[in-house]
Amino acid sequence: MFLGDSVTDVQAGRAAGVAVVGVAEEEGRRHELLAAGAAGAVDGVDALVSPR
């Protein structure tokens, strides 16, 4: 899995053959990442990792 916050990150991850999750606080930006091919999008990395 690859995390990225830009359309070019999504493109790079997909070109490498890995799933990409977009990370963006703004809803519009998350939609851009999904439109670019991200498998999913979250507000921040903390949505993926439990705090200790």
Secondary structure, 3 states (H helix, E strand, C coil): CEEECCHHHHHHHHHCCCCEEEECCCHHHHHHHHHCCCCEEECCHHHCCCCC
